[in-house]
Amino acid sequence: MTSIQIIMKNGEVKEFPHVGRAVRYKAIKSWTDKSSGFDYDLQVWVLDGVVQACFHPMSMREDGHCCNSDRYKGMAIKEAIRQFRHDANSKSSLIG
């Protein structure tokens, strides 16, 4: 199994397992206020239950948000998931 390393602001290195989607779907139901890892549906990094900001250049943000990390940064992951679903439902109701 491969893993992903993130260097924290305090210099500590945290290692997160890179898991397949089947395992991840089991984990998503158990996001807590202290969970850390990558949410594959939202495509965001989560640290201690909070969506982390992206580091895309400002030129990518000309039309608003460049990605979900930019859109939901600083939000609790559970709230970000609710907002993501709400946004998706709103868009689908406009289409049909």
Residue, then its C-alpha position, 0 to 999 in steps of 0.5 A: m500500500t502506498s502512502i502520502q506524506i504531508i509536512m505540517k506547519n510545525g514541521e511534523v510529517k504526517e503519513f496518510p494511507h492511499v487506499g482504493r475507492a471501496v475502502r474509502y467509501k466505508a471511511i467517508k461515513s465515519w468522518t469525524d472532527k479529528s479525521s485527516g486524509f483525502d476525500y475523493d468525492l470532493q477532491v479535497w485534503v482534510l486535516d483534523g476534520v477541516v478542509q484545507a486550502c489549495f495552493h493553485p495560482m491566483s490566475m486559476r481563480e479568475d472566474g471564482h473558485c478554482c477547485n473544491s478545496d478553494r470553495y470549501k477551505g476552512m469548512a468542517i468536512k461534514e458541512a462541506i459534504r452537505q454543502f457539496r450535495h446541496d450545490a449538486n442538487s441545485k445545479s441538477s434542478l436547473i438543468g432539468 
